């Protein structure tokens, strides 16, 4: 690289480098690019979320699954219909409330989930390549705090609010 090329390279002002919002925005663009490349289609991210949720929660009502994942129920129904057609999930009428459907992951869905998890891992590795394992854990912990705070999410099985968990 010549001195002229070096001077022409992107060099945002220090005021931008000091803004977490600016940095997160750029990291999010890169993360999205790596995820799209790793999953190779537009449904991989949502399929991964739904199948991971079902693998963790077991048989669950569609409405509760949507609330836990933060997915609109109308959108979730379309996702579940497609996953059911692919053999990744099974929908059944709830035994206790015949108005509700419960959904659960199938053995084929567990195989699909393993493939999607490998794709997600590849995207993570590409995005976080310059960080050490310790730095990766620290970054994830800090991002979890931000998401929990601003979206009022809780980890599955955690009854404490994000504010109550803070040291």
N, C-alpha and C positions, 0 to 999 in steps of 0.2 A: 504494500500500500504506500502510495506516495504521500508526501506531506499535504498536498492539496486535497487528495481524497480523504485523508484523515480529518482535515478541517471541515469538509463537506458532510461528514457523517452526522447522523442525528445526535444532537447535543442539547437536550432540553435544559432550560434555565434551572438553577438551583432551587428557586421557589417552587417549581413543579416537583423536583426530586424530593422535597420535604413534605409533600402532601400524600398521606396514605390513600386518600380517595383517588388521586391520579395514578398512583402506583398500582392499586388494586384494580382499577379500570383496565390498565394495560395488561396486568397479569391475567385478568379474566378473559380478555380477548385471546391471549395465547392459550389459556386453558381450554377455551371453547374450540380453538383450532385443533389442539391435540386430541380432544375428546371426539370431535367429528372424524378426524383421521383414524382414530383407534376403533370406533364403533362402525364406521363405514356406512351408516344409514341414519335416517332421522328418528327411528324408533328405539334405537339401542339404549339411550339414556333413560327413557321412561320405562322400558321393559326391565332394565336393570333395577330401577327403584322399586317397581311393583313386585318383581320376583324376589328381590332381597327382603322386602317387607313381608311377603308371604312366607319365606323361608324362616324368618325370625319370629313372626307372630303366630304362625300356624293358621288353621281355619279361622276366618274372620269375616264379619259382614263387609259388604262393599262400601257402605257409608263410613264405617269406622276406619277401614283401610285408607279411603280417600282423605279423611281428616288427619290420620297419622302421617301420611305422606305429603300432605299439603297439595293434593291434586283435586281439582274441581270434579264433582261427582259425574257430571255429564261427560267430561273428558275421560275419566276413569272407566266408565261403562264401555266406551269405544275401545279403549286399550284392552280391557278384559275380554271383550268380544273377539278381538284379533288374537290375543294370547290363547283363548279357549280353542279357536279354530286351528291354531298351530299345535295344540295338545300340551301347552305349557302350564295351563291352570285348569281346574275343574270348578264349575259353579254348581251349587246345590241349594235346594230350598232349606232354609233354617228350620230345624225340627221344633224349636220352641216358638217361633214366630213365622208362620207360613208366608207372611208378606215380605219377608227379607230373604235375600240370597246371601249365602256364605261362599267364599272363594278359598281355594287352597292350591298350593303348588303341586304339580305332578312330578313323577320321576323324570319325565322329559323336560319339564321346566327346570328341574335342578341341574340337568346337563346344560341347558341354555344359560342358566345363571352362572355356571362355572366358566363358560365361554365369555360371557359379558364381563365377569369379574376379571378375567385375564386382560380383556380390552381396557377396562378401567385402570387396571394396574399399569399397563403400558403407557397410558396417557399420564398417569401420576408420575411415573418414572421420567418421562420426557420433560414434563413441566418442572419437576423438582430436581432435575439432574445436578444443578450447581450446589445443592444443599447436602450437608452431611445427614446421616440418619437422625442424629439428635436435633439438628436444625429443622428437619422435616416434621418431627414430632412437635416441636415448639410452634412451628407455623400452624399446624393443624389445630393445636390446642387454642391458639389465639383466634384463629378463624372461627372455631366452634363457639367461643365466647361471643364474638361479634354477631354471628348468625342467631344464637340463642337469645341474645339481648334484643336485636332489632326485629326478629320474626316471632319471638315468644315461643320458640320450639323447645321441646324437652326431649331428652334421650328416652328411648323406650324403657318402660319400667321405672322411670325416675319421677317421683311425685314432687320433688323439690323444684321450685322455680329457679331459673338461671340466677336471679339475684340472691336467693337463699344459699346457692352452692358456692358463691364467691368467698374466697378466704378473707 
